[in-house]
Amino acid sequence: MSQPHTDTPSTSSDTAVGSTMTPLERRASASLALIFALRMLGLFLVLPVFALEAAKYPGGQDAALVGLAMGLYGLTQAVFQLPLGLASDRWGRKRVIVAGLAVFALGSLVAALADSLLGLMVGRALQGAGAVSAAVTALMADLTRDSVRTKAMALVGASIGLMFALALVLSPLLAAWGGLPGIFGLTFALTLAGIAVVLWVVPPEPVRHADAPRGKASELWQHPDLLRLNAGVFLLHTVQMAMWVAVPALLVSAGLAKDVHWKLYLPAVVLSFVAMGGLFALERRGRLRAALLGSIGLILVVQIGLGAVAQAVLPASLALLGGLMFLFFVGFNALEASQPSLVSRMAPAALRGAALGAYNTLQSLGLFAGGFLGGVLAKLGGMPALFTATAALMLLWLLITWPLQPIGRAPRH
């Protein structure tokens, strides 16, 4: 499929040598990562305290409804990722991002004003309907060259990881101060700040001419490697959510109180970003496939290690668990940076938003499936059964990804 004729902000810098970002690429990457950070901080702040705080609302004594209220975000996000990705291909990235953030802000406001569990459920569903991840990553792909795109995606992953660690520290403090209304109110304010960043900080998006070719979403099924990447992100987030059902209990059994788990997570996350330099080195040498398979293998080793701790084959020491968390975040962050970068390269230009929409849809479904699977397995078979299943899923992913042939960096025009 031919490339649409566009005047992109990065065209003038295509003569830049190697993998060094231009000033415009740095601005685009940092501002779009900031949008992710502002949005994800609001989401992460509510997760550690939602179940406890929701019990204070009328209807909050029903654990199943509380779980549904928590998970509705992932379900509605999965529904809207692909349509909003397609919309960004047709009507422009920024329009869709601003509209999606506005819906997310509305959902945050509804949840902040809610006086019942039903109100919280409506707010969470609206938050998920503002599914802008595909449009944001597609815009980042539009504004960066292939040679620096993995770096740009890594910046997004770093921002999300840091927001997760920050949320673990701030969430109990904010819940004690203002409860769920205070947290959702802060999320509303952060989302408005994200809209301001889109309008006044993010560089202009490429011009889309009316005669530019338009693809059909059905064409995405004709790309086996895109399907492998979609399966990969589903399995990655299924495993991530499932393992988090059990990891906090392992940390408590090792002697770390639940309100200070961030003291283990934060160093593991920060050090994993330092280790990510190895991914960029392998990409520069044309060995991205080895980096992908190695990262999947690393998370497989982590699941086996956690299973051994759960079965008392290995001691439940903080040093061992901290090391396993570090290895997990190294593999997780490498995959979070490289996989969407590959999707943006492999997808037809006219379907980039749709391809990233499908990718993010599978990511959202993985989050939902992982939480459900982890809860069921932990209840029926305990932590050993849970980690046996996550290890099996990682092995399946390794087999699915083995034939993948990452494409090289696109030639400059």
DRENNURO-675391 format. One record per residue (C-alpha): residue number from 1; y, z negated, x negated; residue in one letter. Coordinates in Angstrom, 2 decimals. Each point is the difference from the previous one (the first is absolute). Example, Ala and Ser with C-alpha at 12.3 -4.5 7.8 and 13.67 -1.06 7.14 Angstrom:
   k       Y       Z       X r
   1   -4.50   -7.80  -12.30 A
   2    3.44    0.66   -1.37 S
% end
This chain:
   k       Y       Z       X r
   1    0.00    0.00    0.00 M
   2    3.37    0.95   -1.44 S
   3    2.56   -2.58   -0.98 Q
   4    3.01   -0.33    2.29 P
   5    3.28    1.01   -1.57 H
   6    1.93   -3.20   -0.49 T
   7    2.91   -1.22   -2.02 D
   8   -1.40   -3.25   -1.29 T
   9    1.96   -2.65   -1.86 P
  10   -2.57    0.11   -2.76 S
  11    0.19    3.73   -0.60 T
  12    2.87   -0.28   -2.41 S
  13   -1.95   -2.47   -2.06 S
  14   -3.27    1.91   -0.19 D
  15    0.70    0.71   -3.63 T
  16   -0.42   -3.69   -0.77 A
  17   -2.73   -0.41   -2.57 V
  18   -3.24   -1.91    0.51 G
  19   -0.31   -3.00    2.28 S
  20    3.53   -1.38   -0.35 T
  21    1.77   -0.50    3.32 M
  22    3.39    1.57    0.53 T
  23    2.84   -2.20    1.32 P
  24   -0.43    1.56    3.45 L
  25   -3.74   -0.69   -0.03 E
  26    0.62   -3.59   -1.05 R
  27    2.48   -0.45    2.85 R
  28   -2.37    1.56    2.52 A
  29   -2.99   -2.04   -1.17 S
  30    1.87   -3.30   -0.14 A
  31    1.73    0.41    3.37 S
  32   -3.16    1.10    1.82 L
  33   -1.97   -2.84   -1.63 A
  34    2.74   -2.36    1.24 L
  35   -0.55    1.26    3.56 I
  36   -3.69   -0.81   -0.32 F
  37    0.82   -3.40   -1.50 A
  38    2.43   -1.01    2.76 L
  39   -2.44    1.05    2.71 R
  40   -3.10   -1.49   -1.59 M
  41    1.66   -3.33   -0.82 L
  42    0.64   -0.51    3.70 G
  43   -3.62    0.84    0.81 L
  44   -1.49   -2.15   -2.74 F
  45    2.15   -3.05    0.83 L
  46   -1.65   -0.40    3.38 V
  47   -3.64    0.40   -1.07 L
  48   -0.69   -3.41   -1.65 P
  49    1.46   -2.00    2.92 V
  50   -0.51    2.21    3.06 F
  51   -3.17   -1.61    1.31 A
  52    1.37   -3.54   -0.34 L
  53    3.43    0.77    1.45 E
  54   -1.31    2.21    2.84 A
  55   -2.04   -2.96    1.28 A
  56    3.31   -1.61    1.03 K
  57    0.70    2.78    2.55 Y
  58   -1.36    0.11    3.57 P
  59   -3.36    1.75   -0.27 G
  60   -0.23   -0.73   -3.73 G
  61   -3.07   -2.20    0.37 Q
  62   -2.16    3.12    0.49 D
  63   -1.11    0.88   -3.54 A
  64   -1.13    3.47    1.07 A
  65    3.43    0.83    1.45 L
  66    1.73   -1.36   -3.10 V
  67   -2.19    2.26   -2.12 G
  68    0.83    2.93    2.26 L
  69    3.72   -0.74   -0.26 A
  70   -0.31   -0.02   -3.77 M
  71   -2.05    3.21   -0.14 G
  72    1.97    2.05    2.53 L
  73    2.41    1.01   -2.74 Y
  74   -2.78    1.77   -1.91 G
  75   -1.34    1.75    3.09 L
  76    3.30    1.44    1.20 T
  77    0.92    0.94   -3.56 Q
  78   -3.25    1.95   -0.30 A
  79    0.83    1.85    3.24 V
  80    3.52    1.02   -1.09 F
  81   -0.43    0.78   -3.73 Q
  82   -1.19    3.58    0.43 L
  83    2.42    1.00    2.81 P
  84    2.98   -1.36   -1.95 L
  85   -1.23    1.72   -3.16 G
  86   -0.16    3.30    1.87 L
  87    3.44   -0.69    1.48 A
  88    1.45   -0.50   -3.46 S
  89   -1.36    3.43   -1.02 D
  90    1.79    1.63    2.92 R
  91    3.20   -1.98    0.54 W
  92    0.71   -1.58   -3.37 G
  93   -1.11   -3.11   -1.84 R
  94    3.15   -2.10    0.33 K
  95    0.30    0.45    3.77 R
  96   -3.56   -1.19    0.50 V
  97    0.38   -2.90   -2.45 I
  98    3.16   -1.27    1.69 V
  99   -1.56    0.37    3.47 A
 100   -3.18   -1.78   -1.11 G
 101    1.90   -2.85   -1.62 L
 102    2.08   -0.36    3.17 A
 103   -3.20   -0.40    2.06 V
 104   -1.31   -2.50   -2.59 F
 105    3.28   -1.95    0.26 A
 106   -0.26   -0.01    3.80 L
 107   -3.52   -1.39   -0.23 G
 108    1.18   -2.73   -2.38 S
 109    2.78   -0.94    2.41 L
 110   -2.39   -0.11    2.97 V
 111   -2.36   -2.27   -1.97 A
 112    2.89   -2.24   -1.10 A
 113    1.11   -0.49    3.61 L
 114   -3.52   -0.35    1.41 A
 115   -0.85   -3.19    1.88 D
 116   -3.70    0.76    0.54 S
 117   -2.95    1.51   -1.82 L
 118    0.35    3.12    2.15 L
 119    3.55    0.46   -1.30 G
 120   -1.28   -0.30   -3.57 L
 121   -2.65    2.63    0.74 M
 122    2.63    2.43    1.33 V
 123    2.16   -0.59   -3.06 G
 124   -2.88    0.53   -2.42 R
 125   -1.04    3.19    1.77 A
 126    3.56    1.36   -0.24 L
 127    0.14   -0.89   -3.69 Q
 128   -3.11    2.08   -0.61 G
 129    1.42    2.92    1.98 A
 130    2.75    0.31   -2.63 G
 131   -2.52    1.52   -2.43 A
 132    2.17    1.54   -2.73 V
 133   -2.29   -0.29   -3.04 S
 134   -1.01    3.66    0.12 A
 135    3.58    1.25    0.35 A
 136    1.23   -2.24   -2.84 V
 137   -2.76    1.05   -2.41 T
 138    0.46    3.66    1.00 A
 139    3.73   -0.26   -0.77 L
 140   -0.81   -1.57   -3.35 M
 141   -2.31    2.94   -0.71 A
 142    2.80    2.40    0.99 D
 143    2.45   -1.67   -2.39 L
 144   -2.24   -0.40   -3.07 T
 145   -1.88    2.38   -2.27 R
 146   -3.78   -0.12   -0.26 D
 147    0.25   -1.30   -3.55 S
 148    1.73   -3.23    1.06 V
 149   -1.34   -0.45    3.52 R
 150   -2.71   -2.51   -0.90 T
 151    2.69   -2.11   -1.66 K
 152    2.08    0.21    3.16 A
 153   -2.95   -1.01    2.17 M
 154   -0.77   -2.83   -2.43 A
 155    3.52   -1.30    0.54 L
 156   -0.74   -0.15    3.73 V
 157   -3.26   -1.82   -0.69 G
 158    1.79   -2.44   -2.30 A
 159    2.61   -0.74    2.65 S
 160   -2.69   -0.65    2.61 I
 161   -2.00   -2.24   -2.35 G
 162    3.05   -2.04   -0.93 L
 163    0.99   -0.38    3.65 M
 164   -3.50   -1.26    0.76 F
 165    0.25   -2.64   -2.72 A
 166    3.55   -0.94    1.04 L
 167   -1.08   -0.33    3.63 A
 168   -2.73   -2.47   -0.96 L
 169    2.69   -2.23   -1.50 V
 170    2.69    0.39    2.69 L
 171   -2.10    0.16    3.16 S
 172   -0.79   -3.74    0.36 P
 173    3.64   -0.88   -0.75 L
 174    1.38    2.44    2.58 L
 175   -2.56   -1.08    2.60 A
 176    1.07   -3.63   -0.44 A
 177    3.64    1.05    0.32 W
 178   -0.05    2.39    2.96 G
 179   -3.61    0.63    1.05 G
 180   -1.04    3.49    1.05 L
 181    3.39    0.73    1.64 P
 182    1.72   -0.61   -3.33 G
 183   -2.46    2.19   -1.93 I
 184    0.22    2.86    2.50 F
 185    3.79   -0.33    0.05 G
 186    0.06    0.35   -3.78 L
 187   -2.32    3.02    0.31 T
 188    2.49    1.56    2.44 F
 189    2.83   -0.47   -2.53 A
 190   -2.09    1.39   -2.87 L
 191   -0.84    3.09    2.06 T
 192    3.68    0.67    0.74 L
 193    0.61   -0.22   -3.75 A
 194   -2.77    2.58   -0.46 G
 195    1.75    2.38    2.40 I
 196    3.21   -0.39   -2.01 A
 197   -1.91    0.87   -3.20 V
 198   -1.35    3.19    1.63 V
 199    3.43    1.11    1.17 L
 200    2.10   -0.83   -3.04 W
 201   -2.20   -0.48   -3.08 V
 202   -2.98    2.38    0.23 V
 203    0.92    3.47   -1.41 P
 204    0.34    2.89    2.47 P
 205   -3.32    1.49    0.99 E
 206   -0.87    3.64   -0.73 P
 207    1.47    2.58    2.37 V
 208   -2.61    1.35    2.43 R
 209    0.72    3.53    1.16 H
 210   -0.94    1.12    3.49 A
 211   -2.24    2.76   -1.36 D
 212   -1.99   -2.33   -2.25 A
 213   -3.76    0.27    0.70 P
 214   -1.50   -2.67    2.20 R
 215   -3.58   -1.13   -0.22 G
 216   -2.41   -1.43    2.55 K
 217   -1.51   -3.45   -0.33 A
 218   -3.47    1.53    0.44 S
 219    0.43    1.72   -3.39 E
 220   -0.33   -3.39   -1.69 L
 221   -3.74    0.00    0.80 W
 222   -0.41    3.03   -2.29 Q
 223    0.73   -2.09   -3.13 H
 224   -3.08   -2.04   -1.05 P
 225    1.85   -1.93   -2.68 D
 226    2.65   -1.10    2.51 L
 227   -2.83   -1.29    2.18 L
 228   -1.39   -1.90   -3.00 R
 229    3.38   -1.61   -0.62 L
 230    0.30   -0.94    3.69 N
 231   -3.46   -1.56   -0.05 A
 232    0.99   -1.81   -3.18 G
 233    3.11   -1.64    1.41 V
 234   -1.95   -1.08    3.10 F
 235   -2.69   -1.66   -2.12 L
 236    2.53   -1.54   -2.39 L
 237    1.90   -1.78    2.76 H
 238   -3.16   -0.93    1.88 T
 239   -1.25   -1.76   -3.12 V
 240    3.40   -1.54   -0.73 Q
 241    0.35   -1.57    3.47 M
 242   -3.66   -1.07    0.18 A
 243    0.05   -1.76   -3.36 M
 244    3.18   -1.87    0.93 W
 245   -1.92   -1.70    2.81 V
 246   -1.99   -1.83   -2.70 A
 247    2.14   -0.13   -3.16 V
 248    2.30   -2.85    1.21 P
 249   -3.06   -2.15    0.73 A
 250   -1.36    0.68   -3.49 L
 251    3.32   -1.07   -1.52 L
 252   -0.01   -3.20    2.03 V
 253   -3.58   -0.73   -1.12 S
 254    1.18    0.48   -3.59 A
 255    2.61   -2.73    0.52 G
 256    3.15    2.00    0.80 L
 257    1.78   -1.21    3.15 A
 258    0.74    2.77    2.49 K
 259    3.78   -0.51   -0.11 D
 260    0.10    0.80   -3.75 V
 261   -2.31    3.03   -0.09 H
 262    3.05    2.05   -0.96 W
 263   -0.13   -1.64   -3.43 K
 264   -3.18    2.00   -0.65 L
 265    0.95    3.16    1.90 Y
 266    3.45    0.48   -1.50 L
 267   -1.04    0.09   -3.70 P
 268   -2.98    2.22    0.88 A
 269    2.26    2.48    1.81 V
 270    2.70    0.05   -2.69 V
 271   -2.47    0.40   -2.88 L
 272   -1.80    2.79    1.87 S
 273    3.21    2.05   -0.01 F
 274    0.15   -0.34   -3.78 V
 275   -3.56    1.28   -0.23 A
 276    0.90    3.03    2.13 M
 277    1.40    1.70   -3.11 G
 278   -3.57    1.05   -0.73 G
 279   -0.05    2.11    3.19 L
 280    3.07    1.94   -1.07 F
 281   -1.46    0.54   -3.47 A
 282   -3.21    1.42    1.46 L
 283    1.95    2.25    2.37 E
 284    2.07    1.41   -2.86 R
 285   -3.24    0.81   -1.82 R
 286   -1.40    1.81    3.05 G
 287   -2.57   -2.71    0.74 R
 288    1.15   -1.11    3.43 L
 289   -3.50    0.41    1.43 R
 290   -1.31   -2.51   -2.55 A
 291    2.80   -2.40    0.95 A
 292   -0.86    0.32    3.70 L
 293   -3.71   -0.56   -0.48 L
 294    0.67   -2.84   -2.44 G
 295    2.29   -1.76    2.48 S
 296   -2.61    0.29    2.76 I
 297   -2.63   -1.34   -2.40 G
 298    2.29   -2.90   -0.91 L
 299    0.30   -1.12    3.62 I
 300   -3.77    0.39    0.37 L
 301   -0.45   -2.41   -2.94 V
 302    2.42   -2.43    1.66 V
 303   -2.02    0.02    3.25 Q
 304   -3.20   -0.65   -1.93 I
 305    1.72   -2.84   -1.89 G
 306    1.34   -1.60    3.18 L
 307   -3.45    0.30    1.57 G
 308   -1.50   -1.78   -3.02 A
 309    2.54   -2.81    0.37 V
 310   -0.71   -0.25    3.75 A
 311   -3.74   -0.35   -0.74 Q
 312    0.67   -2.55   -2.78 A
 313   -1.47    2.35   -2.62 V
 314    3.35   -0.31   -1.81 L
 315    2.19   -3.15    0.05 P
 316    2.91   -0.06    2.44 A
 317    2.57   -0.60   -2.74 S
 318    3.69    0.89    0.33 L
 319   -0.13    1.84   -3.32 A
 320   -2.80    2.28    1.20 L
 321    1.56    0.56    3.43 L
 322    3.39    0.67   -1.57 G
 323   -1.58    2.57   -2.32 G
 324   -1.74    1.70    2.92 L
 325    3.26    0.11    1.97 M
 326    1.75    1.55   -3.00 F
 327   -2.69    2.70   -0.27 L
 328    0.19    0.63    3.74 F
 329    3.77    0.50   -0.05 F
 330   -0.25    2.32   -3.03 V
 331   -2.46    2.24    1.84 G
 332    1.76   -0.33    3.35 F
 333    3.49    0.81   -1.33 N
 334   -1.31    2.95   -2.04 A
 335   -1.65    1.48    3.09 L
 336    3.03   -0.70    2.20 E
 337    2.14    1.96   -2.47 A
 338   -2.31    2.90   -0.83 S
 339   -1.61    0.83    3.36 Q
 340    3.16    0.74    2.06 P
 341    1.38    1.87   -3.01 S
 342   -3.10    2.22    0.07 L
 343    0.26    0.50    3.76 V
 344    3.58    1.22   -0.39 S
 345   -1.09    2.46   -2.71 R
 346   -3.12    1.33    1.71 M
 347    1.42    0.41    3.50 A
 348    1.58    3.32    1.03 P
 349    3.77   -0.29   -0.35 A
 350    0.62    0.54    3.72 A
 351   -2.47   -2.78    0.86 L
 352    0.95   -2.63   -2.55 R
 353    1.27   -2.44    2.62 G
 354   -3.04    0.60    2.21 A
 355   -2.38   -0.52   -2.92 A
 356    1.67   -3.27   -0.95 L
 357    0.02   -0.94    3.69 G
 358   -3.77    0.47    0.17 A
 359   -0.37   -1.95   -3.25 Y
 360    2.07   -2.91    1.33 N
 361   -1.86    0.09    3.31 T
 362   -3.27   -0.58   -1.84 L
 363    1.70   -2.75   -2.00 Q
 364    1.06   -1.78    3.20 S
 365   -3.46    0.38    1.53 L
 366   -1.46   -1.46   -3.18 G
 367    2.21   -3.07    0.32 L
 368   -1.18   -0.52    3.56 F
 369   -3.67    0.69   -0.81 A
 370    0.09   -2.28   -3.03 G
 371    1.36   -2.97    1.92 G
 372   -2.59    0.49    2.76 F
 373   -2.89    0.62   -2.41 L
 374    0.92   -2.94   -2.21 G
 375    0.18   -2.39    2.95 G
 376   -3.33    1.13    1.47 V
 377   -1.86   -0.08   -3.32 L
 378    1.44   -3.37   -1.00 A
 379   -1.09   -1.42    3.36 K
 380   -3.49    1.51    0.06 L
 381   -1.04   -0.03   -3.65 G
 382    2.58   -1.99   -1.90 G
 383    1.84    1.05   -3.13 M
 384   -3.09    1.39   -1.80 P
 385   -0.55    2.52    2.81 A
 386    3.68    0.91    0.02 L
 387    0.16    0.77   -3.72 F
 388   -3.33    1.85    0.11 T
 389    1.55    2.29    2.63 A
 390    3.25    0.51   -1.92 T
 391   -1.93    0.83   -3.17 A
 392   -2.10    2.51    1.94 A
 393    3.16    1.61    1.40 L
 394    1.49    0.31   -3.49 M
 395   -3.21    1.63   -1.25 L
 396    0.15    2.44    2.93 L
 397    3.62    0.81   -0.89 W
 398   -0.97    0.66   -3.61 L
 399   -2.64    2.49    1.14 L
 400    2.41    1.71    2.42 I
 401    2.72    0.33   -2.64 T
 402   -2.25    1.16   -2.85 W
 403    0.36    3.76    0.80 P
 404    3.81   -0.28    0.31 L
 405    1.93    2.36   -2.26 Q
 406    3.62   -1.17   -0.23 P
 407    2.33    2.95   -0.33 I
 408    2.32    0.30   -2.96 G
 409    3.71   -0.30    0.16 R
 410    1.57    2.83    1.94 A
 411    1.84    2.62   -2.10 P
 412    3.77   -0.12    0.06 R
 413    1.68    2.89    1.84 H
% end
